[in-house]
């Protein structure tokens, strides 16, 4: 019976999609492919866990964890963003990879890489769907992914700030000449991306396991979701994240493939790239 695995895959895939949307908005605004996205989520989850162990209120622990992820992202973007603005995409990605390694090193130094458990209040509640138990965390993950994707798309189209973000993606210098407050808009993008990363890390720690390395590698399926969306479409990014999550999950009960299910993001990304390349070749051939 695959239903439990499909539900679990949709929940985890929702967080892949949510992460992909956060990465995509930052990339479209600043041109930086933030490879530290998963590390920021790991930071949020571990800080929240530590505060809960000390007896802090749940809402306070989660808020501080997510705030720390957002603050670290904002600080990095404010400090290095202007220097990366005119650099090549590879340089920008490498710089964010350095941030990821620095955060991962700090997390493993302080907490070690032991597996911990972070149980959100929504993880113990839920409802029965026939013989299937669906947790509130799983429902929340899917709802957040859909609502934030739709809300982000609407915000980028209708709001003044969203219009400025889209203008930055097209031409940073021209946007500045037209009066767009480039530094402010980029800082908002870094902050929002970090907050979404923190929320994704908290929910993923509840659905899977809490280790710095596991959550840091959240960036891989998030990147695969962005590839499905061609680093442009929020809707297709959402679909890509869900697809990767389901493919990972449905391979779990089969011994012959369960050891390789972590390759699902790479399989999806490669398939999309090959399809796009073939489609481009066919289109060029038809034009000739």
RODOMI-368504 format. One record per atom (N, C-alpha, C): residue in three letters; x, y, z. Coordinates in steps of 0.001 Angstrom, whole numbers, plus 500000, padded with zeros to 6 digits. Layout:
<palos>
alaXYZ;...
</palos>
This chain:
<palos>
unk500855498807500000;unk500000500000500000;unk500892501245500000;unk500773502033498949;unk501655503186498778;unk501087504483499341;unk499811504460499752;unk499184505708500193;unk499962506422501302;unk500418505707502361;unk501169506424503412;unk502442507078502884;unk503095506408501933;unk504334506950501386;unk504056508158500482;unk502936508107499774;unk502576509241498916;unk502257510463499774;unk501508510258500871;unk501190511376501765;unk502464511948502368;unk503350511053502846;unk504618511515503415;unk505446512242502361;unk505435511722501137;unk506189512354500054;unk505646513725499692;unk504331513870499700;unk503733515180499414;unk504101516193500490;unk504139515741501751;unk504482516651502847;unk505929517115502744;unk506846516158502598;unk508263516518502478;unk508505517288501181;unk507844516851500099;unk507982517550498823;unk507480518981498895;unk506481519234499738;unk505991520600499925;unk507087521497500485;unk507892520934501379;unk508989521715501955;unk510114521895500936;unk510329520914500084;unk511276521103498978;unk510804522247498090;unk509490522239497804;unk508923523272496944;unk509003524641497617;unk508680524681498906;unk508738525940499644;unk510161526496499643;unk511124525623499835;unk512528526040499796;unk512907526514498402;unk512425525793497394;unk512711526194496022;unk512162527574495702;unk510963527873496195;unk510371529194495977;unk511213530268496655;unk511650529997497889;unk512497530958498592;unk513807531212497863;unk514412530147497348;unk515657530287496591;unk515428531033495283;unk514300530732494638;unk514012531331493339;unk513790532836493445;unk513043533264494456;unk512786534699494625;unk514097535440494860;unk514969534877495694;unk516262535521495948;unk517105535546494680;unk517085534445493933;unk517873534373492705;unk517376535377491671;unk516068535490491533;unk515511536412490551;unk515730537872490942;unk515897538122492244;unk516095539495492707;unk517558539900492707;unk518429539007493193;unk519841539354493386;unk520789538629492444;unk520321537572491800;unk521207536781490951;unk522051535791491725;unk521819535668493047;unk522593534756493880;unk521818533454494064;unk522453532350493680;unk521883531033493926;unk522366530603495318;unk521510530741496302;unk521912530607497701;unk522044529141498104;unk523256528616498086;unk523510527240498459;unk523544527052499972;unk523424528133500721;unk523384528043502183;unk521959527912502704;unk521016527727501820;unk519609527722502206;unk519306526633503230;unk519766525410502968;unk519511524319503900;unk520214524524505225;unk521418525092505201;unk522160525340506439;unk521423526332507324;unk520768527313506718;unk519975528264507493;unk518794527560508162;unk518184526615507459;unk517103525834508054;unk517593524983509206;unk518784524390509053;unk519366523601510133;unk519650524475511355;unk520134525681511115;unk520383526621512213;unk519096526909512983;unk518032527191512261;unk516755527504512906;unk516269526335513760;unk516354525123513204;unk515857523948513910;unk516681523651515166;unk517998523746515059;unk518852523422516202;unk518765524479517306;unk518673525732516938;unk518503526782517948;unk517174526604518676;unk516119526304517927;unk514811526068518547;unk514872524872519479;unk515515523798519035;unk515646522595519873;unk516376522923521168;unk517471523678521072;unk518256524015522253;unk517433524834523246;unk516676525782522746;unk515847526608523627;unk514748525776524299;unk514182524834523555;unk513162523965524143;unk513751523085525238;unk514993522624525018;unk515647521825526053;unk515873522638527323;unk516031523943527177;unk516229524827528324;unk514943525269528987;unk513806524794528467;unk512526525106529082;unk511817526324528521;unk512277526848527393;unk511633528024526799;unk510260527653526246;unk509402528649526165;unk508084528437525567;unk508245528067524096;unk507353527219523606;unk507487526722522240;unk507468527853521219;unk506486528747521347;unk506374529826520353;unk507632530684520351;unk508218530900521545;unk509426531713521644;unk510605531003520985;unk510752529708521246;unk511863528942520677;unk511795528927519153;unk510613528701518612;unk510473528663517150;unk510710530038516537;unk510207531070517193;unk510383532431516671;unk511859532824516665;unk512577532468517736;unk513998532806517798;unk514780532036516730;unk514445530758516542;unk515134529960515532;unk514944530522514133;unk513688530800513779;unk513400531356512453;unk513998532750512323;unk513926533541513387;unk514511534882513364;unk516018534839513171;unk516682533853513790;unk518129533717513631;unk518487533402512179;unk517709532526511549;unk517955532197510139;unk517744533419509254;unk516650534146509502;unk516396535349508726;unk517452536411508959;unk517885536572510222;unk518901537565510540;unk520244537242509922;unk520637535951509952;unk521909535545509350;unk521894535773507847;unk520760535452507209;unk520641535677505774;unk520703537161505441;unk520003537971506226;unk519999539422506010;unk521394540005506199;unk522083539578507250;unk523420540087507531;unk524383539746506398;unk524299538512505915;unk525173538091504812;unk524868538905503557;unk523574539057503247;unk523205539796502050;unk523597541261502126;unk523439541863503311;unk523793543271503466;unk525300543484503394;unk526061542520503924;unk527513542673503970;unk528182542357502638;unk527743541293501983;unk528432540840500770;unk527629541047499492;unk526313541275499640;unk525482541450498454;unk525994542486497472;unk526365543689497925;unk526852544707496989;unk528118544293496246;unk528969543502496898;unk530210543070496266;unk529979541937495260;unk528868541217495436;unk528567540103494541;unk527699540520493358;unk527135541719493430;unk526135542135492448;unk526621542013491006;unk527867542398490748;unk528365542424489375;unk529297541250489061;unk529327540262489946;unk530194539121489717;unk529476538041488927;unk530246537085488409;unk529692535997487621;unk528820535091488504;unk527839534412487900;unk526964533525488679;unk527720532463489465;unk528803531948488895;unk529577530921489593;unk530202531497490859;unk530687532716490786;unk531288533366491956;unk530233533575493041;unk529042534004492643;unk527967534216493603;unk527585532916494308;unk527441531839493532;unk527080530549494114;unk528181530038495035;unk529428530210494629;unk530549529758495446;unk530604530509496769;unk530310531801496724;unk530294532595497956;unk529233532093498925;unk528058531740498411;unk527007531214499286;unk527356529817499780;unk528102529051498973;unk528568527740499430;unk529517527901500613;unk530346528938500574;unk531225529220501699;unk530436529503502965;unk529316530247502832;unk528455530515503980;unk527863529219504514;unk527435528331503606;unk526859527050504023;unk527865526230504823;unk529103526167504342;unk530128525388505036;unk530463526002506396;unk530477527335506460;unk530761528004507732;unk529658527711508750;unk528396527798508319;unk527289527516509233;unk527308526055509660;unk527510525146508693;unk527535523720509009;unk528656523398509990;unk529823523994509775;unk530937523773510690;unk530620524254512093;unk530007525424512200;unk529650525961513514;unk528598525094514200;unk527623524617513445;unk526572523781514019;unk527132522455514515;unk527981521823513710;unk528567520544514112;unk529543520715515270;unk530198521865515341;unk531116522118516459;unk530355522265517771;unk529238522962517748;unk528503523225518982;unk527587522056519361;unk526864521506518393;unk525878520472518695;unk526337519060518320;unk527418518921517580;unk527855517654516978;unk526780517196515983;unk527029516088515314;unk526083515628514293;unk525214514482514802;unk524986514433516104;unk524090513419516660;unk522662513685516199;unk521916512599516020;unk520517512729515603;unk519655513121516797;unk518863514153516610;unk517975514630517662;unk516536514592517158;unk515625514850518056;unk514203514840517705;unk513594516196518038;unk512955516781517060;unk512223518032517261;unk510768517764516905;unk509932517672517921;unk508518517362517712;unk507686518630517864;unk507159519104516764;unk506280520270516804;unk504916519872517360;unk504181520811517936;unk502832520492518434;unk501936519924517341;unk502166520354516107;unk501338519862514997;unk501676518427514609;unk502805517905515120;unk503199516536514760;unk502417515480515508;unk501826515839516629;unk501090514860517433;unk499584514911517200;unk499137515876516427;unk497714515982516123;unk497493515683514644;unk496252515431514284;unk495951515136512893;unk494585514495512759;unk494399513726511687;unk493112513079511447;unk493349511787510677;unk492341510929510717;unk492413509649510015;unk491721509764508667;unk492392509257507647;unk491823509210506306;unk491737507743505913;unk490621507116506295;unk490522505672506154;unk491446505003507160;unk492346504161506663;unk493340503525507523;unk494620504347507636;unk494609505519507042;unk495810506348506963;unk495735507489507972;unk496823507671508726;unk496913508771509682;unk497677509923509057;unk497047511095509009;unk497662512293508440;unk497890513283509563;unk499140513701509762;unk499447514635510841;unk499171516075510402;unk498977516923511390;unk498747518336511098;unk499979518971510469;unk501162518494510840;unk502391519015510227;unk502404518750508730;unk501969517568508325;unk501929517236506902;unk500963518142506148;unk499806518364506737;unk498823519260506111;unk499361520683506071;unk499972521105507172;unk500513522464507250;unk501599522692506204;unk502453521696506006;unk503522521828505014;unk502946522052503621;unk501936521265503262;unk501334521401501936;unk500618522736501788;unk499872523133502815;unk499167524405502750;unk500136525582502641;unk501203525547503416;unk502187526630503356;unk502815526723501976;unk503156525575501408;unk503786525580500082;unk502854526207499041;unk501601525793499048;unk500645526302498058;unk500353527783498299;unk500079528146499549;unk499706529524499853;unk500865530496499639;unk502060530111500062;unk503203531011499888;unk503571531142498421;unk503468530050497670;unk503738530140496230;unk502745531079495549;unk501454530871495830;unk500433531728495227;unk500563533166495724;unk500806533327497022;unk500945534667497579;unk502146535405497034;unk503252534683496863;unk504455535304496313;unk504235535748494870;unk503589534882494086;unk503304535241492698;unk502427536486492627;unk501417536547493479;unk500524537708493495;unk501263538957493966;unk502111538791494979;unk502862539924495530;unk503819540499494497;unk504496539616493763;unk505442540095492759;unk504747540836491625;unk503496540475491347;unk502778541098490238;unk502054542380490638;unk501553542425491863;unk500649543504492232;unk501271544586493105;unk502276544252493916;unk502803545230494866;unk503933546056494258;unk504164547207494842;unk505258548073494393;unk506611547410494632;unk506768546799495814;unk508024546113496117;unk508250544941495182;unk507168544201494896;unk507282543077493969;unk507688543528492578;unk507120544633492138;unk507500545186490837;unk508971545579490832;unk509440546152491935;unk510860546523492040;unk511752545296492005;unk511316544214492650;unk512093542975492618;unk512201542432491207;unk511102542454490472;unk511133541971489096;unk511992542869488218;unk511980544161488520;unk512814545092487755;unk514292544825488010;unk514650544521489260;unk516037544200489579;unk516501542963488840;unk515606541984488703;unk515966540761487995;unk516292541041486534;unk515660542056485960;unk515887542375484552;unk517121543248484345;unk517254544293485139;unk518386545203484956;unk518612545985486244;unk519665545638486967;unk519934546253488265;unk520290547735488121;unk521158548072487184;unk521609549451487027;unk520476550359486569;unk519698549886485607;unk518577550689485127;unk517543550894486224;unk517302549874487017;unk516350550000488122;unk516807551069489108;unk518104551098489383;unk518649552103490289;unk518468553504489719;unk518672553648488418;unk518508554945487775;unk517061555408487804;unk516130554459487827;unk514705554798487837;unk514172555039489247;unk515048554975490229;unk514644555309491590;unk514363554132492497;unk514600552907492026;unk514390551738492876;unk515483551697493948;unk515091551511495194;unk516051551436496296;unk516653550033496311;unk517703549867495543;unk518264548549495270;unk518681547835496542;unk519446548511497399;unk519942547869498613;unk518794547408499517;unk517764548244499630;unk516630547902500479;unk515883546688499929;unk515620546688498626;unk514881545583498008;unk515669544287498120;unk516973544351497877;unk517791543153497992;unk517827542649499436;unk517886543562500390;unk517886543161501799;unk516578542471502173;unk515467542982501671;unk514176542351501924;unk514137540941501349;unk514725540763500160;unk514762539440499534;unk515600538471500358;unk516748538927500853;unk517592538084501696;unk516871537719502989;unk516204538685503592;unk515489538435504842;unk514358537431504631;unk513543537655503613;unk512419536757503341;unk512909535343503037;unk513982535243502269;unk514526533935501930;unk515004533202503178;unk515667533916504081;unk516137533297505312;unk515003532842506212;unk513950533640506306;unk512793533277507130;unk512113532030506577;unk511905531994505267;unk511288530810504655;unk512178529586504851;unk513490529776504746;unk514416528676504988;unk514318528168506416;unk514188529087507381;unk514043528688508774;unk512772527898509020;unk511659528353508466;unk510386527638508610;unk510482526258507976;unk511083526175506789;unk511247524888506116;unk512080523933506962;unk513147524452507569;unk514005523619508403;unk513269523072509619;unk512466523894510274;unk511688523446511429;unk510727522316511049;unk509969522522509990;unk508982521525509589;unk509660520240509111;unk510762520375508377;unk511457519191507882;unk512076518397509033;unk512555519091510066;unk513111518400511229;unk512036517572511930;unk510807518065511918;unk509703517318512532;unk509316516118511680;unk509354516267510360;unk508918515192509460;unk510003514145509240;unk511263514517509368;unk512345513562509105;unk513195513385510367;unk514348514010510407;unk515214513945511582;unk515991515244511698;unk516449515500512909;unk517147516755513179;unk518644516495513268;unk519324516671512155;unk520788516704512136;unk521201517843511215;unk522329518453511510;unk522780519593510717;unk523022519196509265;unk523640518035509054;unk523973517608507691;unk522717517321506893;unk521766516583507491;unk520527516233506780;unk519782517481506320;unk519629518441507205;unk518886519644506855;unk519671520541505905;unk520991520539506011;unk521798521340505086;unk521617520866503650;unk521473519551503481;unk521305518999502139;unk519894519183501593;unk519049519895502352;unk517747520309501825;unk517914521122500544;unk519072521736500383;unk519309522593499230;unk519284521800497923;unk519607520506497962;unk519674519716496722;unk518290519521496105;unk517296518970496836;unk515960518882496225;unk515342520240495930;unk515704521263496714;unk515190522604496420;unk515730523096495081;unk517001522815494814;unk517584523169493518;unk516909522412492382;unk516612521130492617;unk515923520343491589;unk514555520943491286;unk513859521413492324;unk512564522067492111;unk512727523322491272;unk513792524082491540;unk514057525291490743;unk514361524943489290;unk515056523831489073;unk515347523395487695;unk514054523083486959;unk513122522393487631;unk511833522102487011;unk511124523405486653;unk511262524405487514;unk510669525707487229;unk511493526580486327;unk512629526038485831;unk513539526748484927;unk514002528075485536;unk514089528102486865;unk514531529287487604;unk513716530524487219;unk512452530298486909;unk511592531410486501;unk510157531251486990;unk509613530042486943;unk508203529820487239;unk508001529318488667;unk507234530053489451;unk506932529632490813;unk506030528402490822;unk505065528358489916;unk504149527231489850;unk504853525927489526;unk505725525952488540;unk506460524747488177;unk507479524370489247;unk507991525345489971;unk508881525045491097;unk508123524287492175;unk506894524707492454;unk506038524001493397;unk505824522558492934;unk505492522390491669;unk505278521046491126;unk506549520209491224;unk507690520818490933;unk508952520091490981;unk509274519584492371;unk509054520420493393;unk509307519989494755;unk508411518828495162;unk507128518908494825;unk506201517819495136;unk506597516536494411;unk507017516660493165;unk507409515496492383;unk508616514795493009;unk509618515570493387;unk510812514985493999;unk510450514285495306;unk509622514923496121;unk509237514333497396;unk508496513019497227;unk507572512964496287;unk506802511734496057;unk507693510632495506;unk508568510954494566;unk509459509945493994;unk510386509363495060;unk510888510206495946;unk511718509706497047;unk510924508750497934;unk509698509135498245;unk508912508375499219;unk508428507033498667;unk507969506997497420;unk507396505754496896;unk508464504680496666;unk509722505065496666;unk510778504068496533;unk511146503413497843;unk510612503928498956;unk510979503426500280;unk510635501955500502;unk509424501478500144;unk509082500088500468;unk509732499036499563;unk510447499439498538;unk511049498489497599;unk512549498381497863;unk512967497192498285;unk514369497001498659;unk515324497268497500;unk514886496989496275;unk515791497093495142;unk516093498548494766;unk515286499480495296;unk515511500880494939;unk515601501810496146;unk515263501302497327;unk515208502180498500;unk516551502828498826;unk517647502116498536;unk518971502678498829;unk519350503803497874;unk518587503942496784;unk518932504933495763;unk517893506050495660;unk516919506061496562;unk515841507047496434;unk516324508478496651;unk517462508642497346;unk517999509992497541;unk518505510600496241;unk518589509767495188;unk519021510275493886;unk517865510903493106;unk516655510870493678;unk515485511399492968;unk515658512843492496;unk516221513758493311;unk516398515131492821;unk517277515203491574;unk518331514399491533;unk519232514415490383;unk518538513830489149;unk517761512763489351;unk517039512146488234;unk516055513135487635;unk515297513824488498;unk514312514794488017;unk515000515945487294;unk516063516472487874;unk516769517603487262;unk517356517220485911;unk517981516051485830;unk518582515608484569;unk517508515383483516;unk516385514783483916;unk515298514530482963;unk514759515844482402;unk514602516841483261;unk514094518138482808;unk515084518806481861;unk516373518774482210;unk517391519392481355;unk517425518714479990;unk517358517382479973;unk517379516656478696;unk516130516971477870;unk514977517063478532;unk513752517395477812;unk513832518792477201;unk514303519744477994;unk514409521115477497;unk515414521211476353;unk516506520446476462;unk517503520457475405;unk516938519856474126;unk516194518773474257;unk515579518140473087;unk514539519054472467;unk513721519688473319;unk512696520598472822;unk513324521775472089;unk514433522269472615;unk515122523381471968;unk515679522961470622;unk516238521751470579;unk516802521240469317;unk515735521088468261;unk514570520524468679;unk513465520340467742;unk512954521689467238;unk512858522671468152;unk512367523992467760;unk513310524672466767;unk514613524583467036;unk515583525172466123;unk515542524487464763;unk515392523140464790;unk515320522418463528;unk514101522786462713;unk512983522979463389;unk511752523366462701;unk511883524772462118;unk512552525662462858;unk512727527022462375;unk513567527075461114;unk514530526150461019;unk515365526119459817;unk514621525567458626;
</palos>
